[in-house]
Amino acid sequence: MLPVFLTCGPNEVLVVSGVGYSKPAMVTGGCLVALPCIHTWKRLSLNVMTIKVDTPGVYTAQGVSLNVTGVAQVKISTQHPDMLALACEHFLEKDQQEIAALITATLEGHQRGIMGTMTVEDIYRNRKLFNARVFTVASRDLYTMGLHVLSYTIRDLSDSLGYLEALGMAETSRVKRDARIGQASAARDAKIEKCLAGEELLAAQYINLALLAKAERRFEIQKAAFDQEVKAKKAEADLAHDLQTCKIKQRIKQETMETKVVERRAWILLAEQETLRQHKHLQVKIRQPAEAEKYRMERMAAAQRTRTMIEAEAQAEAKLLTADAQAAAIKAKAQAEARNMYYKAEAWKEFDNAAILSMYLHTLPKMVHGVSRSLCNTSRVKMVSSGDSPVGANKLTQEVINITNSVPELIKNVTGIDLLKITCAKGP
């Protein structure tokens, strides 16, 4: 048995019941897994239903028969889970038409009941009150079934006896009467206002003429005063003309002298500017390059000095490292020679005279080489024979042998060791 994956949109509710559910599970806009033969599921639409409520031939409180058509918007309530459960209990097995028929019947009954308590004039003129009463009663009744009334309004109101038409005619006549009275009152008020306006116009014209005359008189007075003032000013101008001419000539002379002074000052200023320019030119062309060269030489000297100091420090450090290395090498060599001499001394202790003889025999060729090497550096040799002594190369060889034979005697005199005696003692 494969499970079934159930989904539903936000405009419907999915109700699942069966094993594992003490109460039916209600899912709105979600999903759920169910097992066939174990669980059952149903769907209930949450869409808004438009209900048309027709109530023909309903008698009002006055006994007048009216035809009323109302329109209501109703949907299943999802405001509270208990309300949704109540709606599922009432409408889960019903289709949309059956639910709409039940709602229509309920609203029609409430609409008839409210119309029986109101007059035609109240329903006709105060539809808002009628709508509110029907909405309140119907909402309270449908709420117990899990329904929510969104709105209610009257769409059409009529009667078959012409009562509403008569009400309209009476209202029309009243409006026409009020219109005629208002028109007559308006004409009367217009005439009164016209007369008052004419009176105010004449008063305004008289006031305007008086103000105009007063303005003309003030103008003539001011004009005469201005003419007198103009004549006085003209006389003063004629008398002051000659004086002003003299002042102008004097001012011209003064300005001419000031102009010359200004020209001289300008020439002096120009000369000072030229001197300043030449000074700046000399400073730019000679002094600044010289200072730049001086600065460059100083920087180069400083760099050279820094370089020399760095090189000296590097050489000193290199010499120090070299000296350390040489000292370490000398120390190692000395230690090696010391160890060699120590081992030789130990060996000599064991071999006694034989070791001395071995060393002597090992050193003898070097001694002969040293004696003969001095003769090799000689460029010219003169030999003198004394009777029967040998002459030539034999003489030189004999000299080398004689010098070598004198070495054991020299060692004996210095160290007390007789090499010849040691040799004889160890001989056959």
ChimeraX attribute file (.defattr): number of C-alpha atoms within 10 A of each C-alpha:
attribute: neighborCount
match mode: 1-to-1
recipient: residues
	/A:1	7
	/A:2	7
	/A:3	9
	/A:4	12
	/A:5	10
	/A:6	14
	/A:7	14
	/A:8	15
	/A:9	14
	/A:10	12
	/A:11	12
	/A:12	17
	/A:13	25
	/A:14	23
	/A:15	20
	/A:16	21
	/A:17	17
	/A:18	17
	/A:19	11
	/A:20	9
	/A:21	10
	/A:22	8
	/A:23	11
	/A:24	16
	/A:25	15
	/A:26	19
	/A:27	19
	/A:28	18
	/A:29	12
	/A:30	14
	/A:31	13
	/A:32	15
	/A:33	11
	/A:34	18
	/A:35	15
	/A:36	12
	/A:37	9
	/A:38	11
	/A:39	15
	/A:40	14
	/A:41	16
	/A:42	13
	/A:43	17
	/A:44	20
	/A:45	18
	/A:46	17
	/A:47	13
	/A:48	15
	/A:49	19
	/A:50	16
	/A:51	18
	/A:52	20
	/A:53	22
	/A:54	19
	/A:55	18
	/A:56	16
	/A:57	15
	/A:58	17
	/A:59	19
	/A:60	19
	/A:61	13
	/A:62	12
	/A:63	11
	/A:64	17
	/A:65	20
	/A:66	22
	/A:67	15
	/A:68	22
	/A:69	18
	/A:70	20
	/A:71	18
	/A:72	22
	/A:73	15
	/A:74	22
	/A:75	19
	/A:76	27
	/A:77	22
	/A:78	17
	/A:79	10
	/A:80	10
	/A:81	12
	/A:82	12
	/A:83	19
	/A:84	19
	/A:85	20
	/A:86	19
	/A:87	20
	/A:88	23
	/A:89	12
	/A:90	13
	/A:91	18
	/A:92	17
	/A:93	12
	/A:94	12
	/A:95	11
	/A:96	12
	/A:97	10
	/A:98	12
	/A:99	17
	/A:100	18
	/A:101	13
	/A:102	13
	/A:103	23
	/A:104	19
	/A:105	14
	/A:106	15
	/A:107	28
	/A:108	21
	/A:109	14
	/A:110	19
	/A:111	25
	/A:112	19
	/A:113	16
	/A:114	18
	/A:115	23
	/A:116	18
	/A:117	11
	/A:118	15
	/A:119	15
	/A:120	21
	/A:121	12
	/A:122	13
	/A:123	20
	/A:124	14
	/A:125	10
	/A:126	11
	/A:127	15
	/A:128	13
	/A:129	12
	/A:130	20
	/A:131	18
	/A:132	14
	/A:133	17
	/A:134	23
	/A:135	21
	/A:136	13
	/A:137	16
	/A:138	22
	/A:139	19
	/A:140	13
	/A:141	17
	/A:142	19
	/A:143	17
	/A:144	12
	/A:145	20
	/A:146	24
	/A:147	21
	/A:148	22
	/A:149	22
	/A:150	15
	/A:151	14
	/A:152	25
	/A:153	17
	/A:154	18
	/A:155	13
	/A:156	11
	/A:157	16
	/A:158	17
	/A:159	16
	/A:160	13
	/A:161	11
	/A:162	10
	/A:163	15
	/A:164	18
	/A:165	13
	/A:166	11
	/A:167	14
	/A:168	12
	/A:169	12
	/A:170	12
	/A:171	12
	/A:172	12
	/A:173	12
	/A:174	12
	/A:175	12
	/A:176	12
	/A:177	12
	/A:178	12
	/A:179	12
	/A:180	12
	/A:181	12
	/A:182	12
	/A:183	12
	/A:184	12
	/A:185	12
	/A:186	12
	/A:187	12
	/A:188	12
	/A:189	12
	/A:190	12
	/A:191	12
	/A:192	12
	/A:193	12
	/A:194	12
	/A:195	12
	/A:196	11
	/A:197	12
	/A:198	12
	/A:199	12
	/A:200	12
	/A:201	12
	/A:202	11
	/A:203	12
	/A:204	12
	/A:205	12
	/A:206	12
	/A:207	11
	/A:208	12
	/A:209	12
	/A:210	12
	/A:211	12
	/A:212	12
	/A:213	11
	/A:214	11
	/A:215	12
	/A:216	12
	/A:217	12
	/A:218	11
	/A:219	12
	/A:220	11
	/A:221	12
	/A:222	12
	/A:223	12
	/A:224	11
	/A:225	11
	/A:226	12
	/A:227	12
	/A:228	12
	/A:229	12
	/A:230	12
	/A:231	11
	/A:232	12
	/A:233	12
	/A:234	12
	/A:235	12
	/A:236	11
	/A:237	13
	/A:238	11
	/A:239	11
	/A:240	12
	/A:241	12
	/A:242	11
	/A:243	11
	/A:244	12
	/A:245	11
	/A:246	12
	/A:247	12
	/A:248	12
	/A:249	11
	/A:250	12
	/A:251	12
	/A:252	12
	/A:253	12
	/A:254	12
	/A:255	12
	/A:256	12
	/A:257	12
	/A:258	12
	/A:259	12
	/A:260	12
	/A:261	12
	/A:262	12
	/A:263	12
	/A:264	12
	/A:265	12
	/A:266	12
	/A:267	12
	/A:268	12
	/A:269	12
	/A:270	12
	/A:271	12
	/A:272	12
	/A:273	12
	/A:274	12
	/A:275	12
	/A:276	12
	/A:277	12
	/A:278	12
	/A:279	12
	/A:280	14
	/A:281	13
	/A:282	12
	/A:283	14
	/A:284	12
	/A:285	11
	/A:286	12
	/A:287	13
	/A:288	14
	/A:289	12
	/A:290	13
	/A:291	12
	/A:292	12
	/A:293	12
	/A:294	12
	/A:295	12
	/A:296	12
	/A:297	12
	/A:298	12
	/A:299	12
	/A:300	12
	/A:301	12
	/A:302	12
	/A:303	12
	/A:304	12
	/A:305	12
	/A:306	12
	/A:307	12
	/A:308	12
	/A:309	12
	/A:310	12
	/A:311	12
	/A:312	12
	/A:313	12
	/A:314	12
	/A:315	12
	/A:316	12
	/A:317	12
	/A:318	12
	/A:319	12
	/A:320	12
	/A:321	12
	/A:322	12
	/A:323	12
	/A:324	12
	/A:325	12
	/A:326	12
	/A:327	12
	/A:328	12
	/A:329	12
	/A:330	12
	/A:331	12
	/A:332	12
	/A:333	12
	/A:334	12
	/A:335	12
	/A:336	12
	/A:337	12
	/A:338	12
	/A:339	12
	/A:340	12
	/A:341	13
	/A:342	12
	/A:343	12
	/A:344	13
	/A:345	14
	/A:346	12
	/A:347	12
	/A:348	17
	/A:349	12
	/A:350	11
	/A:351	13
	/A:352	12
	/A:353	17
	/A:354	15
	/A:355	16
	/A:356	16
	/A:357	17
	/A:358	13
	/A:359	12
	/A:360	14
	/A:361	11
	/A:362	11
	/A:363	11
	/A:364	14
	/A:365	12
	/A:366	11
	/A:367	16
	/A:368	14
	/A:369	11
	/A:370	12
	/A:371	16
	/A:372	17
	/A:373	11
	/A:374	9
	/A:375	13
	/A:376	9
	/A:377	8
	/A:378	8
	/A:379	6
	/A:380	7
	/A:381	8
	/A:382	5
	/A:383	10
	/A:384	10
	/A:385	10
	/A:386	8
	/A:387	6
	/A:388	6
	/A:389	9
	/A:390	14
	/A:391	12
	/A:392	12
	/A:393	9
	/A:394	11
	/A:395	15
	/A:396	16
	/A:397	11
	/A:398	12
	/A:399	14
	/A:400	18
	/A:401	14
	/A:402	11
	/A:403	13
	/A:404	16
	/A:405	11
	/A:406	10
	/A:407	14
	/A:408	16
	/A:409	15
	/A:410	13
	/A:411	13
	/A:412	13
	/A:413	11
	/A:414	9
	/A:415	8
	/A:416	10
	/A:417	16
	/A:418	14
	/A:419	18
	/A:420	13
	/A:421	11
	/A:422	14
	/A:423	14
	/A:424	9
	/A:425	10
	/A:426	11
	/A:427	7
	/A:428	5
